[in-house]
Every structure is written in structure tokens, then in C-alpha cells.
Amino acid sequence: MASRLPERVRSALSRLDSLDLALRLTLVAVLLHPVGDWRFRPPILLLCAAGLALPRLVRRPTLWISLAALAAARVIEDWPLPDNHAYLLAYWCLAAAIALRTAEPARVLTLNARLLIGLVFLFAGLWKVALSPDFLSNDFMRFTWITDDRFSDAAAVFGGMSADLLEANRDFLAGAPGAPPGLVEPAAFVWATRIATGWTVAAECALALLFLAWLAVQRLWGHVFDLPRHADVLAERGNCASCLRSETCQSRNMTIVLKEDHHGG
């Protein structure tokens, strides 16, 4: 039974086109990582479960505009502190709703997905490079590695910062009574955060360039390959115009002949 399960999964996935797969994976992702508090989570989970249980519902724009509205309401409720992915979920659901109302939903959604990824990383890189001086100065990364529990292991492994030293630095930043007079940062910690800062900027700018440049190349490539079709359309229009001019001339000649016959009679 277990050995046949992957084959069944592969068979089921092979019957899905790219649009259905993208939409259903979105619903699965939201189900596995619920968003929002008790006011938003139940209706979001209910809509996602309904979309997966009822195959026809997954292509209904109403489902996605409802999810977009709930995701946007969650962002507004948490303003200005929602995570980045909260905004992206609202944008993506709105893009799906709009795409499903077009004649080519798969193409429209693909374009929006690439634009969304490219623009997100473009603005992220722009913010870090040009608009936020505390990022390139490494102040942000140092502060984050010290205060955010998600980076405690990185601070210890790559930065050589012990648990006691990390706690003392946190007390200093929080202004706790009895805190040390200043930050104590090992040289390895400073270098590790500098590398993390440079890597973050380079990765975000590279992803933005990759997705946006690829869209530009596709557009240019499409125009190049569409030139013969455009030429055929122009030629066809030229032939139609010639035919119309010919018919107009014939009509005028017929009118002249009829007038001459009338005067002659």
C-alpha cells in the first residue's frame, strides 16, 4: 500500500495542469501554516478546505477574492507590524482572482507570479541599499542576531558568542538594571554578520534581476517571433484595403455608366 502511494500521488499530479497545481498548492500551504488570529483564521481555513475538497471551486474567482479580502483585512488589523508574507498572500490571492476572470488564466497568473517575486526582491534590495542606512552599516544584522531567538544558534556557531555573552548584550540593549556598559562582540561575530549582510543584499538583487530580466527577454523574444505573424496580418490588411479600393472604383464606374445611359435615354 505504501509503495503504491507515491505512484498514485504522481498520477494525480500529472493530471493537473500548471494552473490547478499552483492554486491547490497555495491552498495547501495556507492550511499547513494558518494565518491570522481567531477572527481571520477560521474563515480562511474553511475556504482553503472547501477549495481542496471541491475541485470546481478552486477555479472560481469568488474563492480567491474572498481569501484576498480576508488576508488584506488581517494586514490592516495588524498594521504596521504584519510580516512580509502577509502582504504577499493578499497580493497573490488577488492576482489569482483577477487571472481566473481572463481568457488565459494560466498565462496571466504566471506573469503575475514572476512580477510579484521580481518586484518584491527589487524593492527589498532597493530599501537595503539606498533607503535604509542601518542595513549596509551592519547595525541591523548585528542587532537582529543578538535580539532574535531565531539567530541565536548562528550567533553561537558562526559568531563565537556564548549564551552568557548573548544574554548580557540583550540586557544592555534592553536597558536592564545591572546590564554591562556596552556591547561585547567577538571579531568572528562582526565578520559573520557582515557576510550575512552582503549575502542578503546580493541574493535579493540577483533574484530581482533574474525574474524581471527574464520577463523582459521573454517579451522581446516574443516580439521577434511574432514579426512574421504581424507581417502576415499587415499583408492581409493591405489586401483587404486593395479589395475595398477596387470595389469602390468598380462602384464608381458603374455609377458613371448608369448616369451616361440615363442621359442618353
C-alpha positions in Angstrom: 0.0 0.0 0.0 2.8 2.4 1.0 4.8 1.6 -2.1 1.8 2.4 -4.4 1.0 5.7 -2.7 3.8 7.7 -4.4 2.7 6.4 -7.7 -0.9 7.4 -7.0 0.3 10.9 -6.0 2.4 11.2 -9.1 -0.5 10.1 -11.3 -2.9 12.6 -9.6 -0.4 15.4 -10.0 0.2 14.5 -13.7 -3.5 15.0 -14.4 -3.3 18.6 -13.0 -2.3 21.4 -15.3 0.0 24.2 -14.0 -2.8 26.5 -13.0 -4.6 23.9 -10.9 -1.4 22.8 -9.3 -0.4 26.4 -8.4 -3.8 27.2 -6.9 -4.1 24.0 -4.9 -0.6 24.2 -3.6 -1.5 27.7 -2.4 -4.5 26.3 -0.5 -2.4 23.5 1.0 0.3 26.0 2.1 -2.2 28.2 3.9 -3.8 25.1 5.5 -0.4 23.9 6.8 0.6 27.3 8.0 -2.6 29.0 9.2 -2.5 32.8 9.3 -4.3 35.4 11.4 -5.9 35.3 14.8 -9.2 33.7 15.8 -11.2 36.3 13.8 -9.5 35.5 10.5 -8.1 32.0 10.8 -11.4 30.0 10.8 -12.9 31.5 7.6 -9.5 31.3 5.8 -9.1 27.7 6.8 -12.7 26.9 5.8 -12.3 28.5 2.3 -9.0 26.6 1.8 -10.5 23.3 2.8 -13.5 23.9 0.6 -11.3 24.7 -2.4 -9.4 21.5 -2.0 -12.5 19.3 -1.3 -14.5 20.8 -4.2 -12.4 20.7 -7.4 -14.7 23.1 -9.3 -14.4 25.7 -6.6 -10.6 26.1 -7.0 -11.1 28.0 -10.3 -13.9 30.3 -9.0 -12.7 33.9 -8.7 -15.1 34.3 -5.7 -13.0 31.9 -3.6 -9.8 33.9 -4.3 -11.3 37.3 -3.9 -12.7 36.2 -0.5 -9.2 34.9 0.5 -7.7 38.2 -0.7 -10.2 40.2 1.3 -9.5 38.2 4.5 -5.7 38.4 4.0 -6.0 42.2 3.4 -8.2 42.6 6.5 -5.6 40.8 8.5 -2.9 43.1 7.2 -4.9 46.2 8.1 -5.7 44.9 11.6 -2.0 44.2 12.3 -0.8 47.5 10.7 2.0 48.5 10.8 3.5 45.2 12.1 2.4 42.4 9.8 5.1 40.1 8.4 6.1 40.4 4.7 4.3 37.2 3.8 1.0 38.6 5.0 1.2 41.2 2.3 2.3 38.7 -0.3 -0.6 36.3 0.5 -3.1 39.1 -0.1 -1.4 40.1 -3.4 -1.2 36.5 -4.6 -4.9 35.7 -3.9 -5.9 38.9 -5.6 -3.8 38.0 -8.6 -5.4 34.6 -8.8 -8.9 36.1 -8.7 -8.0 38.5 -11.5 -6.3 35.8 -13.6 -9.3 33.5 -13.3 -11.5 36.1 -14.9 -9.4 36.3 -18.0 -9.4 34.2 -21.2 -5.9 32.9 -20.4 -5.7 32.4 -16.6 -2.6 30.3 -16.6 -0.5 32.8 -18.6 -1.8 35.8 -16.6 -1.1 34.1 -13.3 2.4 33.0 -14.4 3.2 36.6 -15.4 1.9 38.0 -12.1 3.8 35.4 -10.1 7.1 36.3 -11.8 6.3 40.0 -11.5 5.5 39.6 -7.8 8.7 37.8 -7.0 10.8 40.1 -9.0 9.3 43.3 -7.6 9.4 42.1 -4.0 13.1 41.4 -4.2 13.7 44.6 -6.2 12.1 46.8 -3.5 13.7 44.8 -0.8 17.2 45.3 -2.3 16.4 49.0 -3.0 15.4 49.5 0.6 18.5 47.9 2.0 21.0 49.6 -0.5 19.6 53.1 -0.9 16.9 53.8 1.7 18.0 52.2 5.0 21.5 53.2 6.1 21.5 50.9 9.1 21.5 47.8 6.9 24.7 48.3 4.9 26.4 49.6 8.0 25.7 46.2 9.5 23.9 47.6 12.5 20.6 45.9 11.6 22.2 42.4 11.2 24.2 42.7 14.5 21.1 43.8 16.4 19.0 41.0 14.8 21.5 38.3 15.6 21.6 39.4 19.2 17.9 40.0 19.9 16.1 37.5 17.6 16.0 33.9 19.1 15.9 32.5 15.5 19.5 33.6 15.1 20.9 32.5 18.5 22.4 29.4 17.0 24.0 31.4 14.2 25.5 33.8 16.7 26.9 31.0 18.7 28.2 28.8 15.9 29.4 31.4 13.4 29.9 34.4 15.7 31.5 32.6 18.7 29.1 34.3 21.1 28.4 32.3 24.2 24.9 32.1 25.8 26.0 34.3 28.7 27.5 36.9 26.5 24.4 36.9 24.3 22.2 37.4 27.4 24.4 40.2 28.6 24.2 42.0 25.3 20.5 41.6 25.3 20.3 43.2 28.7 22.4 46.1 27.5 20.1 46.7 24.5 17.0 46.5 26.7 18.4 48.9 29.3 18.0 46.3 32.0 19.4 47.1 35.5 22.9 45.8 36.1 23.5 45.5 32.3 27.1 45.8 31.1 28.2 49.2 30.0 28.3 48.3 26.3 28.1 45.6 23.7 30.7 42.9 23.7 31.1 41.4 20.2 33.7 38.8 19.2 35.6 39.6 16.0 34.0 36.4 14.4 30.6 37.7 15.2 31.2 41.0 13.5 32.6 39.3 10.4 29.8 36.7 10.3 27.1 39.5 10.4 29.0 41.4 7.7 29.0 38.3 5.5 25.3 37.8 6.2 24.5 41.4 5.3 26.4 41.2 2.0 24.9 37.9 1.1 21.3 39.1 1.8 21.8 42.2 -0.5 23.4 40.1 -3.2 20.8 37.4 -3.2 17.9 39.7 -3.2 19.3 41.8 -6.1 20.2 38.7 -8.0 16.7 37.3 -7.7 15.1 40.6 -8.7 17.3 40.7 -11.8 16.7 37.1 -12.7 12.9 37.3 -12.6 12.5 40.8 -14.1 15.2 40.4 -16.8 13.7 37.0 -17.8 10.3 38.7 -18.3 11.9 41.4 -20.4 13.8 38.8 -22.5 10.5 36.8 -23.0 8.7 39.9 -24.1 11.5 40.8 -26.6 11.7 37.2 -27.8 8.0 37.1 -28.3 8.1 40.2 -30.4 10.8 38.8 -32.6 8.9 35.6 -33.2 5.7 37.5 -33.7 7.2 39.5 -36.6 6.2 37.0 -39.3 2.7 36.9 -37.9 2.5 40.7 -37.8 3.7 40.8 -41.4 1.0 38.4 -42.5 -1.6 40.4 -40.7 -0.4 43.6 -42.3 -0.3 42.0 -45.7 -3.8 40.7 -45.2 -5.0 44.1 -44.2 -3.3 45.5 -47.3 -5.0 43.0 -49.5 -8.3 43.9 -47.9 -7.7 47.6 -48.4 -6.8 46.9 -52.0 -10.0 44.9 -52.5 -12.0 47.7 -50.9 -10.4 50.3 -53.2 -11.1 48.0 -56.2 -14.7 47.5 -55.2 -15.1 51.3 -54.6 -13.6 52.0 -58.1 -16.0 49.5 -59.7 -18.9 51.0 -57.9 -17.9 54.5 -59.1 -17.5 53.2 -62.7 -20.9 51.5 -62.6 -22.5 54.7 -61.3 -20.9 56.7 -64.2 -22.1 54.2 -66.8 -25.7 54.3 -65.3 -25.7 58.1 -65.4 -24.5 58.1 -69.1 -27.2 55.6 -70.0 -29.8 57.7 -68.2 -28.8 60.9 -70.0 -28.5 59.0 -73.3 -32.1 57.7 -72.9 
